[in-house]
Amino acid sequence: NTGKESIYDAKKCIRGRVPDRVFPGDVVGKQVRMGGTNYPQVNQLKAPFEMPVVYEDDHFAIVNKPAGVVVYSHKDGGHGRMTVRSCLPFVLKPPKKGTIASIRRPVSVHRLDKPTSGLLLVAKTKPAMMDLSRQFVERQVKKTYTAIVNGIPFESKDSAITASDAKILGVDVDDKINLTDEKEDNGSLWQLIDHSLDGKSAVTVWKSLRYIPSLRANEGIITMVELKPKTGRYHQLRRHMAWVSLCPLIGDKEYDGGGEWRIFRERGLFLCSNKVVVNHPYYNTEIGRKKYDAMSDEEKLAGGMMHLSEEDDLVKIQASIDLPSKFSSFLKWEEERYHKLQEDDNSDKEL
């Protein structure tokens, strides 16, 4: 950084080839390795979508994947640059020089379905990639999703569990709830789905958050629910809500049953991964803990997302995001249409 205005413009650059001619006034640049890594900026086009970075350090990052974008694209998959993989080098910074085992380009360590939006964990070093992958295998990563479903989900007394039970099960519940209180009211009870999928154990903990009247929904109600998967089976949340709770997610083309419910597909799937708690892949190592202990109090907070857990003495990252605006606008639209019809009906009766 010379402090002078740069004449470099990534939008006007082209990737040079051996037979290309160079003319007077041309600016020639060379891509070099930065801090042991090599995030491409010149030799490929930027992905045509935005992907906000929620948390980032030299070892891993958490990004907010938009709906409609795949994490990876298989060969000849036809997704082009509409992939998280293509976007990551443009939104993340390469690790600082001296960072151990940096990888050539950042890589996500798990997946979100194409129509699902929300938090995605990304490794920037080999040790971080291995540690985060291990945490997913051992079910240590605690994820929270929010969805809108068609109808009123079936809630059984036999499948109801307390926040204490949910905590023991290993999902992330509201810390404000007194976990030692065995007389919890219905508002703090959760529903447990333990229903195998494809011959494998699949466990989801969920609860209803809001009920909104709707002219088009099953039973005249759409419900906002909070979902906490203990396992990570293929389409687990979508299949559990459709097949066990008997309320498919709004906009789910595969499990909504088709027919009259196709009217809800126009705005996409209403499912967002909006909160995640993960053990930091570096600051819990022997060397990393020493660096963490030497950090200032402000650095340890990391904008309020990092803390040292009193339960297991591990450094954790807790990230959360607001739901996409389509959630609130859809609920408002359905409720306003319902009440408008009610007012019109009342007016007709008076006449």
LINFEN-V216198 format. One record per helix or strand of 3 or more residues. SS is the DSSP state (helix for helix, strand for strand). FROM is the first residue (numbers start at 1). LEN is the number of residues. If there is no record, write none. Layout:
BEGIN
ss->SS from->FROM len->LEN
ss->SS from->FROM len->LEN
END
This chain:
BEGIN
ss->helix from->10 len->3
ss->strand from->53 len->4
ss->strand from->60 len->6
ss->helix from->84 len->8
ss->strand from->102 len->7
ss->strand from->117 len->9
ss->helix from->126 len->12
ss->strand from->142 len->9
ss->helix from->157 len->3
ss->helix from->163 len->7
ss->helix from->186 len->3
ss->strand from->190 len->5
ss->strand from->203 len->11
ss->helix from->218 len->3
ss->strand from->221 len->9
ss->helix from->236 len->9
ss->helix from->259 len->9
ss->strand from->271 len->9
ss->helix from->286 len->9
ss->helix from->297 len->5
ss->strand from->306 len->3
ss->strand from->315 len->6
ss->helix from->325 len->26
END
